[in-house]
């Protein structure tokens, strides 16, 4: 079978998913079961995978899905708990005192707070936390999901305390062989990883500083009364300021400290600077922008989870006490990821299975307290006491949150297993590469010397499939390294843009959209979100590719650590 035909077959599930979700506007609950069956059929008949491996991959996907649903449940439960405690009423009032302007609120909550949460936790958590918080302060559900998805970009490469680099790149590359070569030249694997991290941080800072501008433009264009770009342009100075307030400390941390803390510190520093600036009106537009009255919103904007705060008994509460649960989420996430003793404690309870159905290397497990879902539930229990809630209020929050999981679970039961079949298809009787590698090889062979331009797209493809920067890096880092070596390009540069493209791909990852939509009750309209997020994704991979092309052929960037 030719490489072109292999690539076409491998691409077919993605193409069909795009046609059904974006073109025909099918809800994911209808589209994804069909795409799953198509992927299984291609694996079985075209890739000559065994039925047992397909079933094992499906089982692996189902176990991973349980972890995702646990995160979704935790995020919704915290939101509903704060709704019933009166915390959301205080948070909404607090944002009005910072700025009543919805553009400013989106930048502070989605961009800066979201970047901080990404740095602490990763794996789609920012969208799952930021989207319902935006709904709580008065955003339409669809606008909240869009804002939550757009933050799945710049901070993602250093999300979860650097996991995409420390785990994704390290396990994705043949680190033993490369490390031996580095040692022979008087260098080390750690130095090489720092070089990759520095390039990731610098390029992300160049491309990502305008993401708050894109967020503001898309918010006003798609959800404003006038549906125009003009209101978005009014906030460009403030949005650029917010972008740089995050990316400068982010870049400096990535270059000098390594991959663990850029998003964490960037988000924390940026949040402090920008919130203070907004309070004093620095660069804030004179005209306050808001949505049209809620009664005039189209039904497609609205989710099934509503914050009817006027129906609840609002308790007097300080802004500090209202925000304390979210601050605890960030603090516990950091402690559980940074301190080895705490990490061991949070991971002490786990459920795992190795070599599922006898298939070597197919492992899966759940660490309920280490996953963000467990931390969110722990914070909910703390909130019960901090906000002096009644038992019936917490019971109501649990009941409302549990109902959302049923519809979200159905979609993810097909989406994640489909992804695992694609990723695990490299073990087959026909000795074919896995489907993602077949697509990547065809793309690399087709473009030749301008490969740096398309390298980020391969990373984005991996994240689109897996919903994870880390998994994309594990799939494609060695492939990208090999292509760079063959073309005489800087391997650190190409591996870096792989990681950046994989971050951008999270904006269009189907199960990330499903997870974010579930937290605001917007399931069934995933295609409408994807039609919007595809444009900033294309911007991100194209700009990253152009920078990589310039760096490779104009600046002549090389790998000093590898002697070339």
Secondary structure as UniProt FT lines:
FT   HELIX           3..18
FT   HELIX           19..23
FT   HELIX           28..41
FT   HELIX           42..46
FT   HELIX           51..85
FT   HELIX           87..98
FT   HELIX           102..106
FT   HELIX           107..113
FT   HELIX           114..120
FT   TURN            123..124
FT   HELIX           125..136
FT   TURN            137..138
FT   HELIX           141..150
FT   TURN            151..153
FT   HELIX           154..158
FT   HELIX           159..163
FT   HELIX           164..169
FT   HELIX           170..172
FT   TURN            173..174
FT   HELIX           175..184
FT   TURN            185..186
FT   HELIX           189..208
FT   TURN            209..210
FT   HELIX           211..223
FT   HELIX           230..234
FT   HELIX           236..256
FT   HELIX           262..279
FT   TURN            280..283
FT   HELIX           294..296
FT   HELIX           299..301
FT   HELIX           309..311
FT   HELIX           319..338
FT   HELIX           340..346
FT   STRAND          351..353
FT   HELIX           356..358
FT   TURN            360..361
FT   STRAND          364..366
FT   TURN            368..370
FT   HELIX           372..386
FT   TURN            387..388
FT   HELIX           391..423
FT   HELIX           424..426
FT   TURN            429..430
FT   HELIX           435..447
FT   HELIX           448..450
FT   HELIX           451..466
FT   HELIX           469..487
FT   HELIX           491..505
FT   HELIX           506..508
FT   HELIX           510..519
FT   TURN            520..521
FT   TURN            523..524
FT   HELIX           526..553
FT   HELIX           560..562
//
